Amino acid sequence: MSTLTIELEDEILARVRQYSKKKQVKVSDILSESLRRFLLMAELSELQDKLDGKAAEFGFDSEEDLFDTIS
């Protein structure tokens, strides 16, 4: 495991510390999980963009068009 130093706004750090105390979880665990979720959502968004482009190539302009075709 590696160490990373980051700067946070005071308000965000206070909220993380408050949540950490409330849930009895380490601040680093909260931040690690938050980063994991952020990266997952970013990756999913990139995949969605790629799929939207492919769908458009086949004439699907929206998810509704696709669902109507396969339903």
N, C-alpha and C positions, 0 to 999 in steps of 0.2 A: 504494500500500500504506500502511496506517496502523499506528501504534504503539499498543500497549495495555500498561498496567502492571497486573500481577496479583500477588496474594499466594498463595504455595504453602507447604504444609507442608515443613519442611526435608527430611524423608525423601523426599517426592515429587520435590523439586528435585534431590536427590542422585541419585536413580534416573534421572531424565531426563538429567542431566549425564553419568552413567556410560554410559548407552545412547548418548548423543550421541557421546561419545568412542570407544566401541566400534565404532559404525557409521560414524563420520566424517560425521555429519549435524549441521546446526545445531540448537540447542535450539529456536529459533523454528519451524523446519520440523517438528520432532516435535510441538510443541504445536499448530501449525496443522492438521496432519494429524489429530491426536487430536480437535480440535474439529470438524473436517469430518465425521469418522466418527461422533462423538457426535450431531451435529445430524442426520445422515442416519438414524441409528437412531431418534432421537426422532420424526422425521417419518414413518418407516415404521411406528412403533408407533401414532402417531395415525391413520394410514391403516388399519391393522389394526383398531383400535377402531371406526372408522366402518364398515368392511366387516362386522365382527362384528355390529354393530347392524342393518345392512341384511339380513344373512343371517338373523338372528333374526326379522325381520319376515316372512320367507318360510318360517319354520318350521324353519330349520336351527339346531340348538342347539350343534353342534360342527363342526369341520372334517371329522371322520369322516362325519357325516351328509351333508355336501356331497359328499365324495368318493364315498360310496356311491351317491348319486343320479346323479353324472355318469359313473360307471364302468360 
